[in-house]
Amino acid sequence: MNKKTAALALGAGMLAASAVALAQDGNVRIYGRANLGLDNYSATGATAGPGNDFKGRNRVYDAASRLGIQGTEDLGGGLKAVLLMESGVNIDSGSNTGQSGTTNPFTGFLSSRIGHVGLQGGWGQLTFGKSNVWWGNGTMEQTSVNYLAIGVPSFYGLLARGTNVGVTRVSNVVQYSAQMGGYALQVSYSPNAEAQVAGGNTDGKLFGVTVQGEWGPFGAGYDWVKNRGNSPAAGDTPASTGHKARAAWRYQPGGQISVIWVKSVQDNGGAAAILAPTTPLAALQGLGLVTDAAASRVTQTSWGLNWEHAFGNWQALAQWAKVNQITGCVTAGQCDNTGATAWTLGARYNFSKRTGAYVNYAAIRNQSNYNMDFIGGWMTSANTGVPGVPGLPAGSVGADPRIIGVGVMHNF
């Protein structure tokens, strides 16, 4: 690590003293991304009429810009120490209040996106910290992760009406990962028992498993996650289970077609009840939950296609997904018309290995009793009315979100 790089670390306030100490016997890399652009968001056609629509508005957005430090230290005998600290950065204004009215939860403090410390050897890697669990599809779907600012939300289990899997980046995680040849395994565990009132139960927990394999031009993977809340004083324990399977065919360098299937299972209020354990069920139903009582169990599946193709400096990108209707409702009619179709089209020109400009168009066609949206601090201008929860509110079921944008991405 040279003096110029060390000075940059000091200026950024990224624990420079630790970084310099680690650099004496190891390696430290400072990296990041700036991804900003101009787009127009709208969500019109609500079942209840124009009064529940979101009129089109232009926005200058920041799409998950970030700054990180990655470090290793050789401990000898084939053993290494590993360190990761990655923070979200809103380069445009420092907040997203001009977009969805909700602050980006991955900014504001050091290592706000992901971060861990651990050991690595021939047996694999063991880390403690905040990690991706179930979230993402690796190299089998990079359109919305590395190429554009938007993508089909169901590929990540971001559904609606209370069936959202609710597992993305998870804090307080111990994670083991290993790779052998073309096969990879990741196992995650998190105790979900913090911030409880006196006398409250503390038996909540999260488990996750990811397996993936590569066979020449073909690849496949499966993710499973079980997120169980703390047992309530009365009633049944909420739980959220996610299944995600994917397969890809890389027909040429820079060109692939992949299919992604997702299933969400929500027991006793599911993800919403786990994320807001002190919020009454009636308030959670303001998000548009289809559950009629805490004991309800609902499921939803979706599947879709992802296409990425590079020719020269250009990339063509397309996604399509079908979200099936929710099943398991207690009251007749609650599950009716709760499906959606979503798609994304994009083109990107790569000026270099690090800088590209893109245009993207994305839309969701909701059925009359569904309100799936492009969830995320920069993706939607809608707000559910529940603090910290962006997206179309329950009163806007049937509205169809649409985004047209142009942006520039620089990786460093």
C-alpha angles and dihedrals in degrees: 000000000000126000093258092055091046090053090052090053090051092049091050092051091232100150090279095179092059092044093053092046092052091047092063091072103013145021133282125192125190112203140162151152137238113199116170137148151141122269144159121233128192138158113195137160099061114180091233092055140261092311088074096046125105109229119223117274133177117236138184101218139192109213108203099309110182148180124207148174122214121186141175134186125197107230095180131246091067092300124126136183114227129200132183130178118171125173132189115241126199098203097181103058111336093254141054097224090118091059118039096351088244124108115239103258092211096065136067104064141045115283091007095151104041136332142161147159126213151119131284131196143140088294093060135261131304119193140172123209141053115339145163109267119185087337118123136015102242117223091339092080119022101148098100095028105049110004112041138016097246142039146159106304097207091068086075098040092260097147132145145241093052097306095104107127088224097208119118121123109004127202125215094032130157107201133186121194133176138175130201119178108309095345129091134186131190126182122186134188131181129174106227097199108106131118096026127157119249111288093014121139118258103194099113117124144165128219126184135179130187125184125179138173139190125207110179108290092355130081137174137181143178130204127194128181133176117192113186122185127217116282110262123230087252133012132025128320117258116236137178123201126188131192122187127177126180140175132186140193116203101201094176139357105292093009127099144148118209137179123211126194124188133186124188124194120189122191123190097348093329123199096000093054091048094049093047105028094165095049115100115246090242090060092047089052086063085077087065099263113177093208112111096194138012091260096060122120119202132176135192134183134196137177137185151161131252124197127189123176130174125196116172110314092338130091127195116202133186138168134182130180139177120209112201124217120277116258132202102048117160098214119059112254097020092107096042117115094003099135135099145190121220135183141174130200124188146162126200133189115205111211089182140343089282107034130059139160121213146179122209140184122192132173141174122205106203124196116237096271099041135084110187113163141176093273115206139087094269101029103067137036091197123101126201093213090244109112113258095008114109122191141077112323122233091259090061097060110145094032115130116222117214131181129189116182150155125206150157126236125196123183121196 
